[in-house]
Amino acid sequence: EIKVPYDVNRQQIGADGKPADLNVGGILILPKGFKLASKAQISPEVKAKNKGVFISPYSTEFDNILIVGPIAGKTHQELIFPVVAPDPDKNQ
């Protein structure tokens, strides 16, 4: 879980040229071997908290780098990255 603290009263210029709420995003760089959990590995509680949030690996080569956003900042002041640690018995 990563907190995204900022002043919620701040605004950005929207696509229509009018003030709009800020968008947020994040990049999480994990040690080699760690990666985004599959949908089957994510608990219902985390799925509910992450509804509408799409996290993806940076690339197939760098699946230990996860990116998210831009998403609405007012409703996402915490980002939850569901990750899986490597199995030490298999990845030595």
Disulfide bonds with the S-S distance in Angstrom:
none
